[in-house]
Structure formats: structure tokens, C-alpha cells
Amino acid sequence: MNAWNLIATGPGYTSFLSDFDTTFWSAVLRIAEALVAAAPFLVTGAVVAGLMRGLIGPERLRRMLGVGHWSGPFRAWGLGVLLPICSLGALPVARELQRAKVPSGTILSFVLVAPVLNPVSIIYGLSHIAVSTLGYFAVGTFIVSVGIGALWNRQISSKYDNESLEKEKVPRYGVARMAVAGDAAARSLVGPAFIDYGLALLAVGFLGAFLPHGVLQTGLTRDNPFAPIIMGVVAIPCYVTPTDVMMHFGHIVQDGYSLGAAFALIILGAGANVGVANWLRRDYGGRSVALFVTLLIGSTLVIGLTADRTITDGQATTADHTHAFDPFTRLHRIGPNEANMSWVAERVEKEMRVDEKYGLALLGIVMLTGITLALLGDRVSMERFLVDRPDITAEGTNKKWDPVLSSTQLTCVSVIGVLLFAIMGLYMFYPATDEVLDEITQIRVELYSAVTEGDIEETRRRSAQWKLRVEKLPTSLLIRTGDVTDSQRDSVDDVLYSLQTLETTLLQGKQKEAKILIDYVEKMHRNCRQQFRTGK
């Protein structure tokens, strides 16, 4: 046996040395997919960090998060629930809170909850998961994030965090506040933070290179006591967006797989990443990171194992399999003609959603601006916009258009603004069910044609498009009617399973069998369409 087989082995895989293309380009593809998925959330995190610097200010942030009071981690948990960001998008906000001299344990409570429970993920989760089950894990997330934050404040923060003795300068009028906010937002994605993002993405690539294809298709059932541990090991280096983790959570719950594995994926996959650990290592040392990792993994596994023993939902056994976690692993095989950047770019572009395209473009603009500002250095400084006292108003400013807002007013405006933005985003990202079904009609025709012709690449592309749209149906219905039935959720799962079966059959070279499966896919589609046409 080749020694490399111990690192990565699976269906169709021989060894690292003999299949270098699959190993290397699987890593590149997973990194590219993670970057694209993170782009909208990274931009949101940068904007929030900028607004904290320019509009709210460090003094108000400290008051808002209860600095010097035991309630700090609880308040940070509440703030995290309101912001639609991912684990990477939480880093620029965390660095801004750190700059404002907020205790590091309070910041950790925010970092652990914001990517998991926020307006977008909660709405998405309610459309896929029973309220009682989602509530159980929301409580578990609260215990982990607030508990770790409180312990960290007691053991670490008091030793390393220094209180601010000087009153920081603040922007003197409205235009200055916006200029400072823009400058802070652009700079938040460069410098030391860039290393944190890079390490997080490299960890995703490492997982995509060496985690065997198909290894997570079986074994993550509740009759396997090691399922939470297995998922915990996989989740630590992986990156999952708030919406994707709720989708995976929904599949696990509905198919009867291990709820402990689901909780491990939520906390360790969506809530934390290698970048967070590197930030803590840089500022607080290796021993502090070891404490954080121990507390995080230990509490996650305890709550996860408890869930498997107390919540009954589904009867999946080790004989069952799922494709929900295939995006975390290496690809089955990458041919010589596919081992290049153009293939990676084409594949990622085919799977990109509209919000990801705009997010990636905005991310490029923000990072380019940040790099330019960093290179210019002191030649572009915000010092001229800052004053020692917040009540000093520059001459010539009109108080009618430049009002002074209290901390409470700013907080209310910010919260309402974020919620309105999240609601608008939800309605744009999840169009009406009729619109989604109309889009599926055209995709369906193209998919059947590709299967008939034996075109594997076109089949995979059309199947991915169909899956993406059919997964939107429960959430689309929920935000418009407030209710999604079990039969509607099941009909979506049936379509997803039929598409995966069709795609797998064609990939195995069984074109005749794939043609026969078209009728099965069509039957599942008609049932799903009927469920959502009549369920409005």
C-alpha cells in the first residue's frame, strides 16, 4: 500500500502522487468556491466595521456592549443575531470591536454567534427545520458563545486587554463621518486581517485536496456514536455560509442523520474558522488559543451528543447515504483537459448566484481601495476630519442636515436599517414560488436534453441550477405566507434526491439507465410543483 493512501483514499482514487491533478485542482476549486460564497458576507462585515468606526464610535460601542459589566457577552450575542455576516465577515467587525477596547471574551461571543444565527440564516432555517429543533440548537449556540465569552473574559481578557486611557478623536461632522467609515471599511480587509482570510481559505483547500470523495456519504447517522467527532474534525478547517449550514442542517434533520454532527457543523464549520484561531494566536498567544479550541470543541460535542440522545427525528442507518457533504471533499476525478484555471473559473461561474456575482465585484473594489490606501500611507489620512470632542461642530455645517444623534437613536437606526436591508435581500434572493417554478421549467427541458445526448458537463450544470432553485421554494413560501408543510419540504428533498441519482448514474456511464430515470425525476418535479402551486 502506498503511504499516501493513508492521507487520501476513496472511490476512483489511487494515490496523491499518481493523481496530482485531482488533488491540486480540487483544492483550487474549493478555495475559489469558498471565496465566492464569502464575498457578499465579507463586504457586509467590512461595511459594518466602517460604520462602527465612523458613525458609532468606540465610546458608544463600549457602552452598547456593556464594557465593565458582566452582561457584555449577552449583549454581544444579541448584536450578533442582528448582523447577516459569515465567519469570515465577522473578522473585520471583531477587529473594530478590539480597536474600541471591547473585552476579547465579549468579542468572541459575537464572533461565534453572528455567522450561525442572523436574520438570513434564521429565516432560511425556519423553512427547512422544525421550530422546536431549531430552537434547541439556538439555545445550544447561546450556551457555547456566551459561556466561552464569559470564561475568556475572566481568564484571559483581564490579563491581556488594556482599557483605553485616552479619549479617542471622533469625526467632526456628517461628511467626515462617512469619509472615516469608508476609509475604515476599505482598510479592514488588508493588513494582518488578510493573512487570517488567507489561512482560512488555505484550510478549505487542504480539506478539498485530501478529504476523500464520498467519505462523508455514509456513517454520519445517529447510530454511529462517533458521528459528531467525525464531523467536528471535518468542520474545523471547512468554511460554510450561514445559508448553506442551514441547508445542510435541514438535510441532516429531515433524513434522520446525527444531530450531534449537525451541531458540530454549525458551531465549528459556520461559527469558527482557522482565521479566528490565528487572530487569537497573534494577539493572545498559543496557550490562549488552546484554551479557546478546547472549550469550543468540548462544549460543542457535549451538546451535540446530548441532542442525539434526547431528540428523535428520522431513522437513518449506517446503510443510508447522503450527498449533502460532497462539497467539502475532493472531486471524484479531474481529467488532464480540466486541470487548469480556465476550467475552475468556468465551473465556479456556472454555479455563482446573482448575489455572489455582485458581492465578488464589490469585494474586489473594496480590497483594491484598501490596498491603494495602504500603499499611499500617511498621504491619505483621516486625521483632518477628527476632533477631540464629539460636540464640536465645524463651521458652515447645517445642523438640519447634520443632526447629533444619541447612542440609543444610532443603535435603533442601525438595527432597523440592517433588518430592512436583510428583508429586502431575502425577497430579492427568494423570488415568488411561481417565478422559481417558471425558471425550473426551462432548466428542466435543457437537463433532459443533455441526459439524452449523454452530455455529462451540461447535465451537471443544469442539475446544479435546478437544485439551487428548488431549494429556494420553502424559504420563498415561508417569508410570504409564514408556513411550510412537511409534505412541501419532503417534495423538495425528493427532487434533490432524484436529480442526484440521475447525475450519478450518468457519471457512471450508464446512459440508458439515466434516460429511464428522466421519468422518475419528472414525477418528483410534478409532485413538488403541485405542492407549491396549491400550498400558497
C-alpha positions in Angstrom: 0.0 0.0 0.0 1.3 3.4 -0.9 1.8 5.6 2.2 -0.2 8.4 0.5 -3.3 6.2 0.7 -3.4 6.8 4.4 -3.9 10.6 3.7 -6.4 10.4 1.0 -8.2 7.5 -0.5 -11.7 7.0 -1.9 -13.7 5.9 -4.9 -11.7 6.2 -8.0 -8.6 7.5 -6.1 -5.2 5.7 -6.3 -2.7 7.9 -4.6 -1.6 11.5 -4.2 1.4 11.1 -6.4 -0.4 9.3 -9.3 -3.4 11.7 -9.3 -1.8 15.0 -8.6 -4.2 16.9 -10.9 -7.3 15.8 -8.8 -5.5 16.7 -5.6 -4.2 20.1 -6.6 -7.2 21.3 -8.7 -9.7 20.1 -6.2 -8.0 22.3 -3.7 -8.0 25.3 -6.0 -11.7 24.8 -6.9 -12.7 24.6 -3.2 -10.8 27.7 -2.4 -12.4 29.6 -5.3 -15.9 28.4 -4.3 -15.3 29.5 -0.7 -14.1 32.9 -1.8 -17.1 33.5 -4.0 -19.6 32.3 -1.3 -17.9 34.5 1.3 -17.8 37.6 -0.9 -21.2 39.2 0.0 -20.7 38.5 3.7 -17.1 39.9 3.7 -18.4 43.1 2.1 -21.2 43.3 4.7 -18.7 42.8 7.5 -16.3 45.5 6.1 -19.2 47.9 5.8 -20.4 47.2 9.4 -16.9 47.7 10.7 -16.6 51.0 8.8 -20.0 52.2 10.2 -18.9 51.3 13.7 -15.8 53.5 13.3 -17.3 56.4 11.5 -20.9 56.7 12.9 -21.0 54.9 16.2 -17.5 55.4 17.6 -15.5 53.5 20.2 -17.1 55.1 23.3 -20.6 54.3 22.2 -19.6 50.7 21.2 -18.2 50.2 24.7 -21.4 51.4 26.3 -23.5 49.4 23.9 -21.6 46.1 24.7 -21.5 46.7 28.4 -17.8 47.1 28.9 -17.0 46.7 32.6 -20.3 44.8 33.2 -21.0 41.1 33.4 -23.6 41.4 30.7 -21.1 42.0 27.9 -21.2 38.5 26.3 -25.0 38.5 26.4 -25.1 41.9 24.6 -22.6 40.7 22.1 -24.8 37.7 21.4 -27.8 40.0 20.8 -25.7 42.1 18.4 -24.5 39.0 16.5 -28.1 37.8 16.0 -28.9 41.1 14.1 -26.0 41.1 11.6 -26.1 39.0 8.4 -22.4 38.0 8.2 -20.4 34.8 8.0 -17.4 33.6 10.0 -15.0 35.5 7.7 -17.2 38.6 7.6 -17.2 38.6 11.4 -13.4 39.2 11.5 -13.4 42.9 10.4 -16.1 43.6 12.9 -14.2 41.8 15.6 -11.1 43.8 14.8 -13.0 47.0 15.1 -14.5 46.0 18.4 -11.0 45.1 19.6 -9.8 48.6 18.5 -12.6 50.1 20.5 -11.2 48.3 23.6 -14.2 45.9 23.9 -13.1 42.9 26.1 -11.9 40.0 23.9 -14.3 37.5 25.5 -17.2 39.7 24.6 -15.9 39.8 21.0 -15.6 36.0 20.9 -19.3 35.7 21.9 -20.2 37.9 18.9 -17.9 36.0 16.5 -19.3 32.6 17.4 -23.0 33.5 17.1 -23.1 36.1 14.2 -22.3 33.6 11.4 -24.8 31.0 12.8 -27.9 32.9 14.0 -28.7 36.0 12.0 -31.8 37.3 10.1 -30.9 35.5 6.9 -30.0 32.1 8.5 -32.9 32.1 10.8 -35.4 32.7 8.0 -33.7 30.1 5.9 -33.6 27.6 8.8 -37.3 28.0 9.6 -38.1 26.9 6.1 -36.1 23.7 6.4 -36.2 22.8 10.1 -38.9 22.3 12.7 -39.1 25.3 15.1 -38.5 23.1 18.2 -35.3 21.6 16.7 -34.1 25.0 15.5 -34.8 26.4 19.0 -32.9 23.6 20.7 -29.8 24.4 18.7 -30.3 28.2 19.1 -30.1 27.6 22.8 -27.0 25.4 22.4 -25.4 28.2 20.3 -26.2 30.7 23.0 -24.7 28.5 25.7 -21.5 27.9 23.7 -20.9 31.5 22.6 -21.9 33.3 25.8 -20.3 30.7 28.0 -16.9 30.8 26.2 -17.1 34.6 26.1 -17.7 34.8 29.9 -14.9 32.4 30.7 -12.5 34.1 28.4 -13.2 37.5 30.0 -12.5 36.0 33.4 -9.3 34.0 32.5 -7.7 35.8 29.5 -9.2 39.3 28.9 -8.2 40.6 32.4 -4.6 39.8 31.6 -4.2 40.9 28.0 -6.8 43.6 27.3 -5.9 47.1 28.3 -8.6 49.8 29.0 -8.4 52.9 26.9 -7.0 55.9 28.9 -7.2 58.4 26.2 -10.5 59.7 24.7 -10.3 58.9 21.1 -10.9 61.6 18.5 -14.2 61.4 16.6 -15.4 62.8 13.2 -16.5 66.4 13.4 -19.5 66.4 11.0 -21.6 64.2 8.7 -19.3 64.2 5.6 -16.4 63.4 7.9 -18.2 60.5 9.5 -18.9 59.0 6.1 -15.3 59.5 5.0 -13.9 57.8 8.1 -16.4 55.0 7.7 -15.4 54.4 4.1 -11.7 54.5 5.0 -12.1 52.0 7.8 -14.2 49.7 5.7 -11.6 49.6 2.9 -8.7 49.1 5.2 -10.4 46.3 7.2 -9.8 43.7 4.5 -6.0 44.4 4.2 -3.0 44.1 6.5 -2.9 41.4 9.2 -6.6 40.5 8.5 -5.7 39.5 5.0 -3.4 36.7 6.5 -6.4 35.5 8.6 -8.6 35.3 5.5 -5.8 33.6 3.5 -5.2 30.9 6.2 -9.0 30.2 6.4 -9.2 29.7 2.6 -6.0 27.6 2.6 -7.6 25.3 5.2 -10.6 24.9 2.9 -8.2 24.0 0.1 -6.4 21.4 2.2 -9.6 19.8 3.1 -10.7 19.7 -0.6 -7.4 18.2 -1.6 -7.1 15.4 1.0 -10.6 14.5 2.2 -11.6 11.5 0.0 -14.5 11.8 -2.3 -17.6 10.1 -0.9 -16.1 9.6 2.6 -19.0 11.6 4.2 -21.8 9.9 2.2 -22.2 7.3 5.0 -21.5 7.0 8.7 -23.0 10.3 9.9 -26.1 8.6 11.3 -27.2 8.8 14.9 -26.5 5.1 15.5 -22.8 5.9 15.0 -21.6 7.4 18.3 -18.5 8.9 16.6 -20.6 10.9 14.0 -20.2 14.2 15.9 -16.5 13.7 16.3 -16.1 12.9 12.6 -18.0 16.0 11.6 -16.1 18.0 14.2 -12.8 17.1 12.7 -14.0 17.9 9.2 -15.8 21.1 10.2 -12.8 22.8 11.8 -10.9 23.6 8.6 -14.0 24.0 6.4 -16.0 27.2 5.6 -19.8 27.2 5.4 -22.0 30.2 4.8 -25.0 30.9 7.2 -27.5 29.8 4.5 -25.5 26.7 3.4 -25.2 25.5 7.0 -28.9 25.7 7.5 -29.4 23.8 4.3 -27.1 21.1 5.4 -28.8 21.1 8.8 -32.1 20.7 7.2 -30.9 17.7 5.2 -29.4 16.1 8.3 -32.6 16.6 10.4 -35.1 15.5 7.7 -33.1 12.5 6.6 -32.6 11.3 10.2 -28.8 11.7 10.4 -26.8 12.6 13.6 -28.0 15.9 15.2 -24.7 15.9 17.0 -22.9 16.1 13.7 -25.3 18.8 12.6 -24.4 20.9 15.7 -20.7 20.3 15.2 -21.1 21.6 11.6 -23.0 24.7 12.8 -20.5 25.7 15.5 -17.2 24.5 14.2 -17.9 24.9 10.5 -20.0 28.1 10.2 -19.3 29.7 13.6 -15.5 29.5 13.7 -12.6 29.1 11.2 -8.8 29.0 11.1 -8.6 32.7 10.7 -10.3 33.3 14.1 -7.7 31.0 15.7 -4.8 32.8 14.0 -6.2 36.2 15.2 -6.3 34.9 18.8 -2.8 33.4 18.5 -1.3 36.6 17.2 -2.8 38.8 19.9 -3.1 36.4 22.9 -0.6 33.6 22.3 -0.8 29.8 21.7 -1.9 28.9 25.2 -4.9 31.1 24.9 -5.8 29.6 21.6 -5.5 26.1 23.1 -8.0 27.1 25.8 -10.4 28.5 23.2 -10.2 25.5 21.0 -10.7 23.1 23.9 -13.7 25.0 25.2 -15.2 25.3 21.8 -14.8 21.6 20.7 -15.6 20.2 24.2 -18.9 22.2 24.6 -19.9 21.5 21.0 -19.5 17.8 21.3 -21.3 17.6 24.7 -24.3 19.5 23.4 -24.2 17.6 20.1 -24.1 14.1 21.8 -26.9 15.2 24.1 -29.0 16.1 21.1 -28.6 12.7 19.6 -29.8 11.1 22.8 -32.7 13.4 23.5 -34.3 14.4 20.1 -35.9 11.7 18.0 -36.1 12.7 14.3 -35.7 10.3 11.5 -34.5 6.7 11.3 -31.4 6.8 9.0 -29.0 3.9 9.5 -25.4 3.3 8.5 -26.6 1.7 5.3 -28.1 5.0 4.1 -26.0 7.6 2.3 -26.2 11.3 1.5 -24.5 13.7 -1.0 -25.1 16.8 1.2 -21.4 16.9 2.3 -19.7 16.2 -1.1 -18.8 20.0 -1.5 -16.4 19.6 1.4 -14.4 16.8 -0.2 -12.1 16.4 -3.2 -13.7 15.7 -6.6 -14.1 12.2 -7.9 -11.6 12.8 -10.7 -10.2 15.8 -12.7 -9.1 14.9 -16.2 -6.0 16.3 -17.9 -8.0 18.7 -20.0 -9.7 20.1 -16.9 -6.6 20.7 -14.9 -6.3 24.5 -15.5 -7.6 27.8 -14.1 -10.0 28.3 -17.0 -11.8 25.2 -16.1 -12.0 26.3 -12.4 -13.2 29.7 -13.4 -15.8 28.3 -15.8 -17.2 25.9 -13.2 -17.3 28.5 -10.4 -19.0 31.0 -12.8 -21.7 28.4 -13.7 -22.6 27.9 -10.1 -22.5 31.6 -9.0 -25.7 33.2 -7.8 -26.6 36.8 -8.5 -25.8 38.0 -5.0 -22.4 36.3 -5.2 -21.5 38.0 -8.5 -22.3 41.4 -7.1 -20.6 40.5 -3.9 -17.4 39.4 -5.6 -17.4 42.6 -7.7 -17.9 44.8 -4.6 -15.2 42.8 -2.7 -12.7 43.5 -5.5 -13.5 47.2 -5.3 -13.2 47.3 -1.5 -10.0 45.4 -1.5 -8.4 47.4 -4.3 -9.3 50.6 -2.5 -7.9 49.2 0.8 -4.6 48.2 -0.9 -4.3 51.6 -2.6 -4.9 53.4 0.8 -2.3 51.2 2.5 0.3 51.9 -0.2 -0.4 55.7 0.0 0.1 55.6 3.7 0.0 58.9 5.5 -0.6 60.8 2.3 -4.3 59.9 2.7 -5.1 60.4 6.4 -8.4 60.9 8.2 -6.8 63.0 10.9 -8.0 66.2 9.4 -11.6 65.0 9.8 -11.2 64.2 13.6 -11.6 66.4 16.7 -11.1 65.8 20.4 -14.7 66.4 21.4 -17.8 65.0 19.8 -19.8 68.1 20.4 -17.6 70.4 18.3 -19.3 71.3 15.1 -17.3 72.5 12.1 -18.2 76.0 10.8 -20.6 76.1 7.9 -22.3 72.9 8.7 -26.1 72.9 8.7 -27.5 71.2 11.8 -30.7 70.4 9.9 -28.7 68.0 7.7 -26.1 67.1 10.2 -28.0 66.3 13.4 -26.3 64.9 16.5 -27.8 61.5 17.4 -27.8 59.9 20.8 -26.4 56.4 21.3 -29.9 54.9 21.6 -31.0 56.7 18.4 -28.0 55.4 16.5 -28.5 51.9 17.7 -32.1 51.9 16.8 -31.5 53.3 13.3 -28.7 50.8 12.7 -30.7 47.8 13.8 -33.8 48.9 11.8 -31.6 49.6 8.8 -29.8 46.2 9.0 -33.2 44.4 9.4 -34.7 46.3 6.4 -31.7 45.5 4.3 -31.9 41.8 5.3 -35.6 41.7 4.5 -35.1 43.3 1.1 -32.3 40.9 0.4 -34.4 37.9 1.3 -37.2 38.9 -1.0 -34.7 39.5 -3.9 -32.8 36.3 -3.3 -36.0 34.2 -2.8 -38.5 35.3 -5.5 -42.1 34.2 -5.5 -42.6 30.4 -5.9 -44.3 30.9 -9.3 -41.2 32.7 -10.6 -38.9 29.9 -9.3 -41.1 27.2 -10.9 -41.1 29.1 -14.2 -37.3 29.2 -14.2 -37.1 25.5 -13.4 -39.3 24.7 -16.4 -36.7 25.9 -18.9 -33.8 24.3 -16.9 -35.7 21.1 -16.9 -36.0 20.9 -20.7 -32.3 21.6 -21.1 -31.4 19.0 -18.5 -33.4 16.2 -20.1 -31.9 17.1 -23.5 -28.4 16.9 -22.0 -29.1 13.5 -20.5 -30.5 12.2 -23.7 -27.3 13.3 -25.6 -25.1 11.9 -22.8 -23.5 15.4 -22.2 -22.1 15.0 -18.7 -20.9 18.6 -18.2 -24.2 20.1 -19.4 -26.1 17.7 -17.2 -24.1 18.7 -14.1 -24.5 22.3 -14.9 -28.3 22.1 -15.4 -28.7 19.9 -12.4 -26.9 22.4 -10.2 -29.1 25.2 -11.5 -32.3 23.1 -10.8 -31.1 22.2 -7.3 -30.3 25.8 -6.5 -33.8 27.0 -7.5 -35.8 24.2 -5.9 -34.0 24.7 -2.6 -35.4 28.3 -2.6 -39.0 27.2 -2.7 -39.6 26.5 1.1 -38.0 29.8 2.1 -39.8 31.7 -0.6 -43.1 30.4 0.6 -42.3 30.9 4.3 -41.4 34.6 4.0 -44.7 35.3 2.1 -47.2 33.0 3.9 -45.5 32.2 7.2 -45.9 28.4 6.8 -44.3 25.5 5.1 -45.8 22.0 5.4 -43.8 18.8 5.9 -45.1 17.5 2.6 -43.7 20.5 0.8 -40.3 20.0 2.4 -40.4 16.3 1.5 -41.2 17.1 -2.1 -38.1 19.3 -2.4 -36.0 16.6 -0.8 -37.4 14.1 -3.3 -36.5 16.3 -6.3 -33.0 16.8 -4.9 -32.5 13.1 -4.4 -33.8 12.3 -7.9 -31.5 14.8 -9.5 -28.5 13.5 -7.6 -29.4 9.9 -8.6 -29.8 10.9 -12.3 -26.4 12.8 -12.3 -24.6 9.9 -10.5 -26.0 7.4 -12.9 -24.8 9.3 -16.0 -21.4 9.9 -14.4 -21.0 6.2 -14.1 -21.5 5.8 -17.8 -25.0 4.3 -17.6 -26.7 6.5 -20.2 -29.6 4.1 -20.9 -30.4 3.9 -17.2 -30.1 7.7 -16.9 -32.7 8.1 -19.7 -35.1 5.9 -17.8 -34.6 7.9 -14.7 -35.9 11.0 -16.5 -39.5 9.8 -15.9 -38.7 9.4 -12.2 -37.3 13.0 -12.0 -40.3 14.3 -13.8 -42.7 12.6 -11.4 -40.9 14.1 -8.4 -40.9 17.5 -10.1 -44.6 17.4 -10.8 -45.4 16.5 -7.2 -43.2 19.3 -6.0 -44.8 21.8 -8.4 -48.3 20.7 -7.3 -47.3 21.1 -3.6 -46.1 24.7 -4.0 -48.8 25.7 -6.6 -51.6 24.7 -4.2 -49.8 25.5 -0.9 -49.7 29.3 -1.3 
